Amino acid sequence: MTSPPAARILVVEDEPKMASLVCDYLRAAGHEPQCLADGRDVVPAYREHRHDLILLDLMLPGRGGLDICRELRTFSDVPIVMLTARVEEADRLLGLDLGADDYICKTPFSPREIVARVKAILRRSRQADQKDPPAVQVDEDGLRAAYHGTPLDLTPIEFRLLKTLAGAPGRVFSRDLLLDRLHADQRAVTDRAVDTHVKNLRRKLEAAGADPECIRSIYGVGYRFDG
């Protein structure tokens, strides 16, 4: 079996020992890491080298990781994994809402987990770049959707939910962000309403031949489409 090509990974971490350890593990896994410690250097470095993935610390000198993520998402879909010592749910959700693909808490620190997460995200990213037609087809003008050609009888909210999740496979969406996408009129609904819509959408996808767990629950955060 042919090994996947080496990935160019930008490691943005201002703790030298941690950055060096992460880069050593990534090299051992066959990747090509580049390390930066100053947040002001990240966007110029990415524009020059177009890395395949960015490991981005939240707390950086010069410029914070959330601000960097926000700018990157204005012109690139490069996978971004947040590295954070913060354990508060609000910090994790904010990073995901700004467009990060995943987050890893640095306490406890596990370079093996980082390598495993990188491998999984790169695999999904490369699969998305293949020319095979996507499993989910969405006709936004006609408000129609299908799974491998089988029409899905969706409500408007279920349609918007599927469009959001399937439009970014592998990305974790918080419940709050999904609510913003589902209800343009900003009506007062609880975030648990999303759970009900997901349950109904899973049932309809399963009837069309999909694995109902193609919409995966991410504990304490929200949902991710793995179809």
C-alpha positions in Angstrom: 0.0 0.0 0.0 1.3 3.4 -0.9 2.0 5.7 2.1 0.2 9.1 2.1 2.4 12.0 1.0 4.2 14.0 3.7 2.1 16.9 5.0 3.5 20.3 5.6 2.3 21.3 9.1 2.7 24.7 10.6 3.2 24.4 14.4 2.5 27.7 16.2 3.6 27.3 19.8 5.6 29.7 22.0 6.8 27.1 24.5 10.1 25.9 23.0 10.2 22.5 24.6 6.6 21.7 23.7 7.1 23.0 20.1 10.2 20.9 19.7 8.6 17.8 21.0 5.5 18.1 18.8 7.7 18.7 15.7 9.8 15.6 16.6 6.7 13.4 16.8 5.4 14.9 13.5 8.7 14.2 11.7 8.7 10.6 13.1 5.2 10.2 11.6 6.5 11.3 8.2 5.4 14.9 8.2 7.3 18.2 7.5 6.7 20.6 10.4 7.6 24.2 10.5 7.6 25.9 13.9 6.7 29.5 14.7 6.4 31.2 18.1 5.1 34.7 17.3 1.5 35.1 16.2 2.3 37.9 13.9 4.3 35.6 11.7 1.6 33.0 11.1 -0.5 34.5 8.2 2.5 35.6 6.2 4.1 32.1 6.6 0.9 30.4 5.5 0.5 32.7 2.5 4.1 31.8 1.4 4.1 28.0 2.1 0.4 27.0 2.0 0.7 24.3 4.6 -1.6 21.3 4.7 -2.6 21.8 8.3 -2.0 24.3 11.1 -1.6 23.5 14.8 -2.4 26.8 16.5 -1.9 27.8 20.1 -4.4 30.2 21.5 -2.1 32.2 23.7 0.7 33.6 21.6 3.0 36.7 21.8 2.2 39.3 19.2 -1.2 38.1 18.1 -3.7 35.6 19.6 -4.7 32.4 18.0 -8.4 33.3 17.7 -7.6 36.4 15.8 -5.3 34.5 13.5 -7.9 31.8 12.9 -10.5 34.5 12.1 -8.2 36.0 9.4 -7.2 32.7 7.9 -10.8 31.8 7.4 -11.4 34.8 5.3 -9.3 33.3 2.5 -8.4 29.7 3.2 -10.0 26.4 4.3 -6.8 24.9 5.6 -7.5 22.6 8.5 -6.8 24.3 11.8 -6.4 22.5 15.1 -6.4 24.7 18.2 -3.9 23.9 21.0 -5.1 25.3 24.2 -4.3 25.2 28.0 -7.8 26.6 28.6 -10.4 24.1 29.6 -13.4 26.4 29.7 -16.1 25.3 27.3 -16.7 28.9 26.1 -13.1 29.1 24.8 -13.3 25.8 22.9 -16.7 26.8 21.3 -15.4 30.2 20.3 -12.5 28.6 18.4 -14.8 26.2 16.6 -17.3 28.9 15.8 -14.4 30.9 14.2 -13.7 28.0 11.9 -11.2 25.7 13.7 -11.6 22.1 12.7 -10.7 20.6 16.1 -9.1 21.5 19.4 -6.7 19.7 21.8 -6.3 20.6 25.4 -2.6 20.7 26.4 -3.4 19.6 30.0 -2.5 16.7 30.0 -0.1 17.1 27.1 0.0 14.1 24.7 2.1 14.5 21.5 0.8 11.0 20.5 -2.8 12.4 20.6 -1.8 15.4 18.5 -0.3 13.1 15.9 -3.4 10.9 15.9 -5.7 13.9 15.5 -3.5 15.3 12.7 -3.6 12.0 10.9 -7.4 11.8 11.1 -8.0 15.4 10.0 -5.6 15.0 7.0 -7.3 11.8 6.0 -10.7 13.6 5.9 -9.2 16.6 4.1 -7.6 14.5 1.4 -10.8 12.4 0.9 -12.8 15.7 0.5 -10.3 16.7 -2.2 -10.8 13.6 -4.3 -12.9 13.9 -7.4 -15.6 11.3 -6.4 -19.0 12.9 -6.1 -20.0 13.6 -2.5 -22.4 11.3 -0.8 -24.8 14.2 -0.1 -26.0 16.3 -3.0 -27.6 19.6 -2.1 -29.7 21.8 -4.5 -29.8 25.1 -2.6 -32.1 26.8 -5.2 -34.6 24.0 -5.1 -34.3 23.2 -1.4 -33.7 19.6 -2.4 -31.2 17.1 -1.1 -30.3 13.5 -1.8 -28.0 10.8 -0.4 -26.2 8.9 -3.2 -29.1 9.9 -5.5 -31.9 8.9 -3.1 -34.1 12.0 -2.5 -34.4 13.1 1.1 -37.8 14.5 2.2 -36.5 17.3 4.5 -38.1 20.2 6.2 -36.5 23.6 5.5 -34.6 23.5 8.9 -33.4 19.9 8.3 -32.2 21.0 4.8 -30.2 23.9 6.3 -28.8 21.6 9.0 -27.7 19.0 6.4 -26.3 21.7 4.1 -24.2 23.2 7.0 -22.8 19.9 8.3 -22.3 18.1 5.0 -20.8 21.3 3.5 -17.8 21.0 5.9 -17.2 17.3 6.6 -15.0 16.7 9.6 -15.6 20.1 11.1 -17.2 20.3 14.5 -20.1 22.7 14.8 -21.3 23.9 18.2 -25.0 23.9 18.9 -25.1 27.7 19.1 -23.5 28.1 15.6 -26.0 25.6 14.2 -28.9 27.5 15.7 -27.6 30.6 14.0 -27.5 28.8 10.7 -31.0 27.2 11.2 -33.0 30.2 12.4 -32.2 33.3 10.4 -34.9 35.3 12.2 -33.0 34.8 15.6 -36.1 33.4 17.2 -35.8 32.4 20.9 -35.2 28.6 20.8 -33.0 26.5 23.0 -29.8 24.8 21.8 -31.3 21.5 22.5 -33.7 22.0 19.6 -30.7 21.2 17.4 -30.6 17.7 19.0 -34.2 17.1 17.9 -33.5 18.2 14.3 -30.4 16.0 14.2 -32.3 13.0 15.4 -34.9 13.5 12.6 -32.2 14.1 10.0 -30.4 10.9 11.0 -33.6 8.9 10.7 -34.1 10.2 7.2 -30.5 9.6 6.1 -30.7 6.1 7.5 -33.9 5.4 5.4 -31.9 6.5 2.4 -29.1 4.0 3.2 -26.7 6.1 5.2 -25.1 5.2 8.5 -27.1 7.3 11.0 -23.9 8.0 12.9 -22.6 9.9 9.8 -23.7 12.9 12.0 -21.6 12.3 15.0 -22.2 13.8 18.4 -19.2 15.6 20.0 -19.8 15.4 23.7 -20.3 18.8 25.3 -19.8 20.7 22.0 -22.1 19.8 19.1 -22.0 17.8 15.9 -19.7 16.7 13.1 -20.5 15.2 9.7 -18.4 12.1 8.9 -20.4 10.8 5.9 
